[in-house]
Structure formats: C-alpha cells, structure tokens
Amino acid sequence: MEVKATAKFIKMSPRKVRLVVDMIRGLGAVKALDQLAFTNKRASLPVAKLIKSAIANAENNLELKRDNLYIKEARVDDGPTLHRWMPRARGRATPIRKRTSHIRVVLGEIVDSGERKAKKAKIEAPVKLDARPKEDEGVKIGGADKKKSAPATKDETEKEKENTAKIVDPRSEGRGKHTRIEGGARKGFAGKIFRRKSG
C-alpha cells in the first residue's frame, strides 16, 4: 500500500532541497523525522512537514500504523523560476533567478498489512422539506386563509379595500395637501441644497 503527498512551489532551489531529500530516502518515516530534526539545513523544515502530512494521510485515510511506514520514493522537481533584476555598478542590471521546487514523497509499508480501501467521508443527505400545502386544505398561506366556505359579502370586500389603502407620499401632505418639493428638477449640488418643502 502506497501513500503519497506533494508540496508545490517551495521557495528554495531544487539543488539545495535534494541534499536533504537524499539523506532520508529509504529510511523509516519516524526515523526520517528524527534525522531532519537535527539537520542544519533550511530545506529540512518543508520536507519534515511533508512527511508528517503523508503519515497523517496513511493513518486517517487507510488506518495504517506509522511505525510500519518507510520512505519508498522521494523526488524533487523544478518549479517555475521567478526572474528579478539587481542593480550593479555603472548603472547596469544583472538578472537574479529565484527558483522554486516541487517535492513528492511516497510512503510504503515495511510489512504488508493487506489491501485496504481509502475511507470515504460520509455525507448526509439534505433533509427533504414537506411539499407546499395545497390551497384547498384550508391552511393559511401568507397570513390569509385561502379556503373560504362562502363567497365574500359587500361588507367584507369594503373592509379589505380599507385595509389595503394606498400608500401616500408624506411630502404631499401639508397645508391643504398642495405642497411641492423645491428644486426637484435640479440635478447635482444645487439639487441637494434646495431640496426642501415649501408650505
């Protein structure tokens, strides 16, 4: 059983990362972490983090034991290079290449524990909402009773008209309800200044 993990766009040159990766290739996973903890190289931090990620994948997804894992394959590839410039003497500019690297680690089992399938996350189905109530069931929809036993009388229709009165613009209610807004036709700064009621 193999477990894979990758780290991309590490801001170190592949040549420097390969010095660290070559030390741990073929070691046990736990022993490799101990080796990286005492390695005086800056590349040991992302490599150790990647190995911890691969061990976590093995334990959580495939239920493998970390003591039974070893580094089967470790590879460092070139990533994209960032091109920069540095000022030098006599007004010249010299190129600087900031290299990046992609690291790939494959863990294998020391003693084969049999074929196991990766666990799939259980996703619960969304709760189904009940169908909308029908109008003939007599259920109130939107605050009004849809089912009516008898046709509405004149008094009921007049009351409904009173309840649904027209919305009146409060600016039109003034002395004798004949107010108007000054400067309504003006636009821009003048319209903001002169926008007031007149009585």
N, C-alpha and C positions, 0 to 999 in steps of 0.2 A: 504494500500500500504506500503510495506516494502523496506527500503533502507539499503544495507549492505556495510561495509567497514572493512578491516582487516589490521593489521600491524604485520609483522612477524620478528622474530629474534631480538627483542628488548633486549638489553644487560642489563637486570635487572631481578632479581629473581621474579617468579610469585607471591610469597607470599607478596612481597612489592608492586607490581602493584595492587594486589587485594584490598589492603587497600584503594587505590584511586578510583578504579572502583566501589567498594561497596557504596561509598558516592554519586555517580551520577546516579546510576541505578534508573530508574523511573522518573527522573527529565525531564523538558523540555530541548530541545537542547541548546537554548540560555542561560537558567538559569544554565545549567551544565557547560558551558564555563565560566560564571562568577564565579561559585564556584571553578573551577580549577585554575582560575587566582589568587585566594587568598589562595590556598592550599600550605603549606610549605612542599611539597614532591617532590623529583626529578622525580617521575613517572608521575606527573601531566602534564609535557610537551608533552611526546609522546601520552598520552591519549587525551589531548586537540587537538593535531594535527590530530589525527584520527577522532575525532568528527567533526572537520572542513571539513575534506575530505568527510565524509558521508553527511554532509549538502550540500556541493558542488555537490555531485552526485545527491542528491534529486532535487536541483534547476536546474541544467543543463540538466540532462537526463529525469527527469519526470515532470519538471516545477511545483514543489511543493513549498509552502511558508515555510520559515524557522521558523516562529512563530508558525506554526501548527505541529511541529515535537517534539517528545519526545523519550527518550532512552528506547526502548522496551526491548532490551536484551543487556547485556554487559558481556563478558566472557573472562577469561584469562587462557590460557593453557600453559603447559610446552613445551619449545622448546628444542633443543639439548643442552647438557651440555659440556662445554669445560673443559678438565682435565689438570690442571697445577700442578707444584710442587714448594714448597717453602723451602729454606734451614733453618734448625733449629740447635739447639745445638748438640754437639758431632758428627757432620757430618751427621746428619740424614736429610731426606727429608720428608716433610708432604704434603699430597695432598690438592689442592685447587680446588673446583668445581665452575666454572664460569657459572652460569645458565643463560638461555635466555627464553623469553616468547613470545607467540603469543596472540595478543589482537584482539577480534572480537566484533564489535558494530553493532547492528541492530536498525535503527530508524523506528518508526511508526508514523502514523498521529493521532492527538488528535481528530479532527473531520474529518470523512471520506469524501474526495472530489470526490469520484468515481474512477472507474478503468481507469488507464492511461497506455498507452504503451510507452516504452522507445523509445526515438528518436534515429534513426539510422543516422550515418554520411553519407552525400551524397558524393558519389564518382563518379566523372565524367568519362565517358568512354574515353579512349585514342583516339586521332584524327587519323582517318584512312588515311594513305598515299595513293596517287594515284598509280595505277598499273604502273609498269615499261613500258616505251614507247616501242613499237614494232619497229623492225629494218626496216620494210617496210614503216614506216610513214615518213622517211626522217629526223629523229631527230638526232642531234649529240650526241653520247654517248661516253664519254671518250675523247672528243676533236677531234674525227674523224667522218666524215659524212658516215653513214652506207649505205645510199641509193645512188647508182650510176646509172646514166641513161645509160652509155655506158661502155663497157669493157675498162680497162686501156691500154694505149699505151705503147710503149717501153720507151719513154722519161719519162713518169710518173713513171714507175717501177724503172728506174735508179735513179730518184730523191729520191724516197722512200728509196732506198738502201743507198744513200749518207746520208740521214737524220738519218737513223738507223745505224750509223757507230759503229764499235766495240770499246769498252772501252779498252784503252791500259793502262797497268800498268806504271805509271810515272817513276818508278825506272828503267825500261828498256830503257828509253830514255836518252841517254848520248852521249858521244863521239862515233859516229859511231853506236849507239844503240846496243852496246855489253857490257853494264855494268852488273855487278852482285853484289849481296849483300854478303859481307864477314860475316862469322860466322853464316850463315843461318842454318847450320846443328847442331850448338851447342845449348845446352839447358842450362837453369838456368842462373846463374850470368854471366858466360863467354859469353853467347849468347847476353846478354844485353849490355855488354861493347863493344864487337867487331862488333856490328850490324851497319855497316856504308857502304856508297857507295865507290866503288873504280872506278877510271876512266881510 
